[in-house]
Amino acid sequence: MAQKVKITDTTLRDAHQSLWATRMRTEDMLPIAEKLDSIGYHSLEVWGGATFDVAIRYLNEDPWVRLRELKKICKNTKLQMLLRGQNIVGYGNYPDDVVEAFCHKAVENGVDIMRIFDALNDIRNLAMPIKASKAAGAHIQAVVCYTVSPVHTLEHYLETAEKLTEMGADSICIKDMAGLLAPYKAYELVKAIKEKLDIPVQVHCHYVGGLAVGSYLKAAEAGADIIDTASVPLAFGSSQPPVETVVRALKDTPYDTGLSLKQLFEASQYFEELRKRLGFERGVTRINDMRVFEHQVPGGMISNLVTQLEEQKSLHRLNEVLEEIPRVRKELGYPPLVTPTSQIVGIQAVLNVLLGERYKLIPEEVRGYIQGTYGRPAAPIDEQVMKKALGDRELIACRPADLLEPKMDKMREECKGIAESEEDVLTYAMFPQVARRFFDYRKNPEKFVVPEIKTAKPAAKGVPKTIQESKEEDEPMKLQDIKEIIKLLGETDIAELTVESDGMKVAIKKAVAVSQATLLMEHLSVEAPQKELSVPVEAVDPGELVEVASPMVGTFYKAPSPDAAPYVKLGDKVEAGQILCILEAMKLFNEIKTEVAGEIYEICVENEQPVEYGQVLFKLRKAK
């Protein structure tokens, strides 16, 4: 029996994640929230996915505050979030106590509907999130991730949906993140689930190659209860189909949504003005998007790939990467390409292309995936790839989270003095390094603002202006100023510079590299009123040095965690294959190793510093 189709609006979450790199701010959402709440949507998807990470990493916003502010305004419409199963809103599994605490706090702060998925359709990874969210009082929408492969059959999807229903799902979502669900396949799949299970079915498609509108119409005919759309300025391309088109297509049919086009266009006008003000393009379908039927790259992943390749000055190699992705995906057991497996397959494909040798560099997350830390793929992993990635590591056969120790108590202890709430502890538990920086910003935002430069006298030739800025001639120079000078000297060709201030004299001979200046900083002390230090540059044959360059654009981390010792220090002897640092890129943490044995002669970047493709990270004096 035909029924009215309900609509979930994704504009405030998936739509801007897919088209705007998740850059819509809370201040951009609140003015339109009341209008969206009045339209009559089934739900508003406003949280989860990448919005949590991006808020603290790039926008300096608290995602918990965003959720609470939207809940205050939206009194008529349920708020929905996307939860990555045992990954929560991160990119790897978290212990059960973190998952449980997060689900309860998410509901407490305003989430009504929990859409919970696992990238591999491994239902073991959904057990705890479903249990915790249900205990917290949320509606549980369990997800079947849709993809196309020899092992992803109608039977596979039906079996998955049936098990999820038995686990306590209140509704089932068919999640077509790559725009692969063809109209008649949508009809077949929805009809099969509706006939076998007495449960509401929601369909989530990305426009990408243009199939989504037709798939929605056939899904409605088959009995789909709810479909996902976005306001037209944030629709099309890698986002969802426009709500205006779908509402018009279903008008005066048994599936009529009942939504007002007038109200919808009033909301779309706001987003169109916002789009223009922020400088974002409309969603469009390009040739590479149409090739989704070959490469299966999902909504937000294409834009991420383009951004990564642009930053690495390798956008001209996009076609090579898109051709490499299906090969990697097959070798890794045909995972559906959705976070985090899309990042895992994507970064490996990018590295295979850029480094000119397949699997020359295997990020730790890829190794973990192959080992089984993310769950069980639907097909076996290629034996040769597994052997190269794992070495003597053993495969994981149990539910991956069973290997994780509880950590909330430890996180609360580590957060003393910096966390202001239990929500802060959860933020830290998922993104410790980013959270520390965000908490620091929240407490001292002025530290993150570049002060206006005041120059007392013209800068000396060859000296960066910042060396002589902001100091009146009669003002004593502080220790930090000297450190800053030492750091900046590495950017000049000065042969010698003497700094004398308030009883301290420092003579710096030759152009001291930043890394060598670190040694000098260790000797400087405000308690030592009279010091004269000279740091000569040791003569080294350039032929003895080996440069370790960054294979990607990313963020440099000297240690595996904020409180851990750095992997290497100046003067350390290292062996070939030894880890030197971590590079965070495409949301994954990649171990950078040396290919030669030697001594750490220079560390060319600072901790948490962004680095470019090809930028030198270390200089090693080769072992003789």
N, C-alpha and C positions, 0 to 999 in steps of 0.2 A: 504494500500500500504506500503510495507516494506521500511524502511529508515535506513540510517546510524545511529548507536547509538553513542551518545557522552558520554564522561567520565569526571566525577569530581574526582580529586585526593584529598584524605582526609589525606595524610601522615602527613602534618604539623598541623593537628588539631585532628580529631577524632581518627586516628590510634594511635598516641602516647598517647592520653588520655586513650585509651582502654588498651594498652599494657604496657606503660611506666609510668603510673600514671601522665601523662602530663608533664614529666620532660625534654622534649627537649627544649633547650635554643635557643634564637635568634641567638647566635653565631654559633649554629649548623645548622640553617636553611639557613642563608645568602649564604654560599658557594655553595649550590646546587640550589638556587632559580632560577638562570638564566637558568640552564639546564631544570628544570621543566617548566619554562616559554616557552621553545623552543619546547616542545614535541607535543603540539597541543591539550591539554586538553580543555574541555569546561570551566572549572573553577578550581581554587585551593582553597580548604577550609583551611583557615589559622588562623581563629580567632573565638572567641566566646566560648560557652560551658564553660568548666572549665579552659581554658587557661588563662583567665583574672585573676581569683582568684589565681591560682597557681603561676602565674608570680610574683605577688606582695607578696604573702604569703610565698612562699618557694624559689623562684629563685632570689628575689630582683631585678626584671626586670620590666620595665615600658611597659605594653602591648601596649600602644599607640605608643611608639617608635618602637616596633616590627612591627606593622602594617604599619607605615610610611616607614620603611626601606625596607620591602618586596615590597611595592608599587613602590618604586624607581627602583627596579630591574625588577619586572614583568610588562613589558610594552605591552605584547601580550595577556595575559591571565587574565580573570576576577578573582578578589579575592572575596571570599565568606566567610560569617560568619554564625554561628548558634546563634540565638537570642531566649531566653526563654520567648517570649511573654512579658507580664507585669512584669515578673521576670528579664528581660534584661539578665544579666550574673550572677545574684545572685540567691538566694534561697527563695525569697518571693516577693510579689508584691511591686512595687515602684509607687509613684504618677505619674500622667500623665506628669507633667512638667519635671520630671527626665527622663522618657521614651522618650519624644520628644527631649530633649536636647541630650541624648545619641545617638539616631538614627541619628540625624543631624551630630554630631561629628564623628560618625563611618564612615559615607559616606564621610565626608570631609577629613578624614584621610586615606581613601583608599578602603573602602568596596564598591563593585559593586553589589553584590547579597546578599540580606537579606533572609536567610532561617528562618522563624519565626514559632515557634510551641508553643502550650500550652499542658502541661502534661495531662490535662483532656479532651482535644479536646473541651474546653469551648471557643467558638468563641468570647465571650464577652471580653476575655483577649487578643485577637489578634487585636481588633479594633484600639486602639491607636498606637501600633507598626506598623501596616500596614499603617495607615494614615500618621504617621510621616516619615516613611522610604520612602514612595512614594513621599511625599513632598520634601524630601531631594534628590530625583533623583535615588533611588536604584531600581533594579529589585526585585519585591516582590515574593518570593517563599513561599507560605503558606503550612503548614504541616498538614497531617492527620496522627496522631500517631496510629500505628497498634498494636493491642494486640488480645488475644483470651479470650473471656468470653461469658457468655450467652447473654449479652446485646450488645456486639460489633459485629454487623451483617453487611452484605454487604450494607443494606439500611442505617445503621448508617454512614458508611464511605462515601457513595454517597451523603447523605444529607449534611454532613460536608464539602465535597469538593465543592458542589454547593454553599453553603453559603459563603465559602471563596472566590470563584470566584466572587460572587456578591459584596463582600467587596473590591475587587480591586486586587486580586492575579493575577500575570502575569504567574505563573506556580504553579503546585501542586506537593508536594513531599510526597510520601508514606514512612513514617519513621518506619522501622522495627528494633527497637533498641535492641530487645532481640533475634533476629534470629528465629522468630516464623513463618514467612511468607513462607508457603510451595509453591513449584513451581506452582502447578495448582491453588492454591488460588491467587497467584500473577497474573497469566494469567487472572483469572476471575475478579479481582479487577481493574487491569489496563484497560482491555477491556471495562468494564462497565463505568469507568470514561471517557475514550476516546470517547465512543459512546455518552455519555450524554453531555460532555462539550468540547468545542473547545479550549483546553488549553494544553500546554506541560506538560508531566508527568515525574517526576524523581523518581527513586526508590533507597532507602537507606537501605541496609541490613547489619547486623553483621553476621559474619561467624558462631560463637558459635557452634551450633550443626551440621553444615555441609550442611544446605539447601541452602545457599545463592547463590552459583554459578548456581545451577539449577533454582532457582527463577529468577535470572537475565536473563537467557536464555529464559524462558517462558515469562517474562515481555517484553523482546525485541520482541518476536513473537506477543504479544498482542498490541504492538505499543508504548512501553515506549520510551521516547526520550533520556533520560540521566540516567546513573547509576553511583553509587559511588564505588570506589575501592581504594586500597592503594598499595604502593610499597611493594614487597614481603617480605622484612625483617621486615616490620611492619604490615603484613597481617595475616590472619588466627586467630585462637583463638577467643577472644572477639572483634577483630577488623573487618575490611571489608575484602572481598575476594581480592586476589592479582590481580593487573591490568594485569600482564603478562599472567595469566591463562585465564582471561576473554577475553583479546584481541586475544589470540590464538584460543579460542573456537569460536569466532565470525568471524575469518578471512575467507575470500572467501565465505561468506554468504551475503545475502541481508542486513545484519545488521553490516557489517564490520566497525570497528571503524576508520580504516585508520591510527592508531598509529604505530610507528616503534618499534618493539621488541628490536632492537639494542639500540635505545635511552633509552628505558625503563630499560634495564639491566645495562646500564651505570649509570643511576640514582640509581638503586637498589644497585650497588656496593658501592656507597658512603654511603647509609644508612646501609648496612651490616657492613662496617668498623666502622661506628659510633656506631652501636649496640654493637659490640664487645668491643669498647673502653669504652663505658659507662657501660658495664656489664649487659645488658638486655637479657633476654631469647627470643627465637622466639615464636610466637603465636602458641599454640597447643590446640587441643580439648581434654579435659579430661572427665572422666566419669561424674563429676558434671556439666560440660558444656553441655553434652548430655542430662542431666536431665532438661535442659531449658524448654523442652516441658511440664514439671510438674511445676517447680517453677517460670518460666518466668523471671528470673533475667537477666537483659540486660548486654551488653558488659562490660562497665567499672565498673558495680556494683559488679560483682563477684570478681574482683581483689581488690576492696575496702573492701568487706566483709572479704576476706582472710587476708588483711593487718590489719584490725581492730581486727579480732580474734587472729591473731598472736601477736599483741601488747598486747592484754589482756590475753595472754597465754591460749587461749581457742580455738585454731584452730581445736582441736579434736571434737569440737561441731558444726562444719560447717554443717554437715548433718542435725542436729536438727534445725539449723537456716533456711536451705533451705526448710525443711518441714513446718516450721512455717510461712514462707513468704506467701504461698498461702492462709493460714487461715486468716492472717492479711489483705491481699489484698481483700479477699471476704468480710470481716467485714467492710472494708473501702470503699466499693462500686465499686470494680474492677477497680481501676485506672490503666492506662497503666504505666508500670514501666520505667519511664524516669525522669531525674532530673526536679523538685525536689521530685516528688512522689516516685521515687525509693529510695531516702534517707529516706523519711518519713516512708515508709513501712519497709525498711531495718533496720533502727535503732530501730523501735518498735519491730520487730521480734527478733533482737539481745538482746534487754533488756528483752523481755519475756522469752527468753531461759536462759540468764545468771543470772537473778534475781530469777528464779524458780517460778515466779508467773506472770501470764499474766496480762499486763496493770498495774502492781504495780507502775511503773514509766512511766509517759506519757510525753514526751518532749513537750515543748510549741508549736513547729511547728506541731506536730501531733494534739494537741488540736485545733490549728488554722485551720488545714486542715478539721477536723471534723466539726468545726463551719461554715466553708464555706469561709475562707479567701483566699483560693487558687482557688476557683471556685466550679462548680457543677459537681460531679461525675456522671457517666452514670447510676449507680444503687444506691438505697438507702443504707445508712450506718446502720450497725447493731444497734438496739435501745439500747441494754445493754451497748455496748461500748460507744455509744454517751452519754448516761446518766452518765457513770463513768467519761468521759473526760470533759464534759461541765459543770456539776453542774447547776448553775443558769444562765449560759451564753445563750444568744439568738442566734438562727441560723441567718446567713446572707443570705438574699434573693436577694439582688441587685448585680450588678457587683462589685466585691470586691474593685477595685481601686476607686470607687465612694466614699468610706469612708475615703480616704486618702487626707490629706491637701497638697497643693503644698509645696515643701520644698527647691527648688533650691536657692532661696534668702537666706534662713536660712543657707544652706550649704556654700554658698559663704561667709557669715559673719563668720561662725565657722572656715573657712579655711584661713582666713586672716593671713598672716605671714608664712603659711606652704605650701599653694598651689601656684604653679608657673604658672598655666594655667587653662582654663576652663575644660580641660580634667582631671586635678588633682581634681577639684571640683567634677566631676562625679565619679571618683574613690573613693573619700571620701564618697560621698552620698550612694554608694552601700556597701562599706566595711570600715566603719569609723575607727574601731580599727586597722585593718590590714593596712589601708592606713596611719595612723599616724606613725606606725612603719616603713613602707616603706619609707615615706618622710624623716623620721629621718635617715634612712640608706643612702638614696640618698645624703643627705646633709653632713652626718658625717659617711662615711663607716668605718673609722678607729675605731669607737666606737664598731663596731660589730666584730672586729678582736681581738682575745685573744693575749695580748702582751707576749713577751718572759719573763720568770721569771728569775730574778736575785736575788740570795740569798746571803746576806751579811755574814751570819754565819749559822751554822747548826740549823735546826729547833728544838725547844724543843720537848721532847717526848710527843706524844699525841696531838700535835698542828698541824693542817693542814699546809702544806708548804706555802700555799697562805697567811696565817696570817702574816708571817714574810718576805714575798717576796718584792722585788723591792724597799727596803728602805736602804740607807746607814745609818750607825749608827748615824752620826751627822746631818742627815736631819730631820727637824721637821715633826712630824706626823700630817697629816691634819685630819679635821673632818670626811671626807669621809673614811679615813683609819680606824678610830675608829669604824665607823658604820659597815664597812666590817668585822672587828674583831668580833664585837658583833653578827653579822649575822652568822659567821662561828663557833662561840662557841657552838652553838646548836648541832654541829656535833662531839663534843669532850666530854670526861669525866673529864675535868679539874674542880677542886673544887673551885679555886679562881685565878683570874688574875688581876694584876694592870697595867694599862697603864698610863705613865706620859710623856708628851711631850709639850714643848713650853708653859709651865704655866698651863696645864690642866692635872688633875689627875682623873682617873676613876678606881674605884675598883669594879670589877664584881665578886660577890660571888656566888658559886655553878655554875652549868651548866645552863646558862640562855637560854631559848628557844627563837627561832627567834621572835615569836610573842610577848613575854614579853620584848625582847630587843627593840622592836618598842617603848614601853613606855619610855625607857631610851633615845632613839634618840630624842624624843620630847623635852627632857630637855637640850640636848646638844646644845651649841651655841658658835660660835667663838667669839662673843662679850663678853662672860663671861670668863675672863682670869683665874679665880681660882674657880674650882668646884671639889668637891669630892662627888661622888655619889655612893651609894651602892644599888643594886637591889637584895634583897633576893628572893629566890624562896619560895612561900607560900606552906606550907605543906598541901597536899590534899590527902585524901585516894583514891588510884587508883580505888577503887570500886565505887567512886562517879562520875567518868568520863565516858562519852559515846563517842566513836569515830564515826565520820561520814566519811566513806570511799568513794572513787570515784567508781561509778558503771561501769566506762568505761575509756578508754584512751582518753585524750582530753586536752584542754587548759582551765585553771582556770581563771575566771573573777569575781572580787569581786563586780562589779556593772553592771547594765543593759546596760550602755553606758559609754563612756570615761568621760563624764562630769557629770554623775549622782553620787549621794552619794552611798557609798557601802551598800549592803544589811544589813550587820551586822558588828559590831566592837567588840573589846575585852570588856568584861564586860556586853554586851547587854543581856537582858533577852529575850528569844525567846519562842514561843509557838509551840506545835506540829503542823507540817504542814507548818511552816513558811519557806520562801525561804532564803537560806543561801548564795548561789552563783550561777553562771552560768558555766556550762561546755560545751565548744564547742567540738563536736565530730561528725564525719561523715557529716560535713558541716551544722549541726544543733546546735542550742543553747538550752541546756537542763537545766531546773531549778532544782537545788538540794535542797531538803527540809529536815528538821529535823523531825524524827519520835517521838521525845520526847521533852518535855519542859525543859528548863534549862537556864544556863548562859554560854555565850561564854568564855571558859577558855583559849583556844589556837587556833590560826589560823596557820595552819601548812605549808601553801604554800603562795607564793607571787602572786600578780596580773600578769596575762598573762603567768604564769609558766606552762609548760607542766606537766601533771600528768599521772601516771600509773594506771592501773586497780587495785583496792584494796588499793591505797595509801590513807593515812589518810589526810583529808582536814581540819577537825575541831575536837577539843575536847570540849565537853560540860559537865559542872557540872550539874548533874541532879537536877531538882527542888525537894525540900523536901515537 
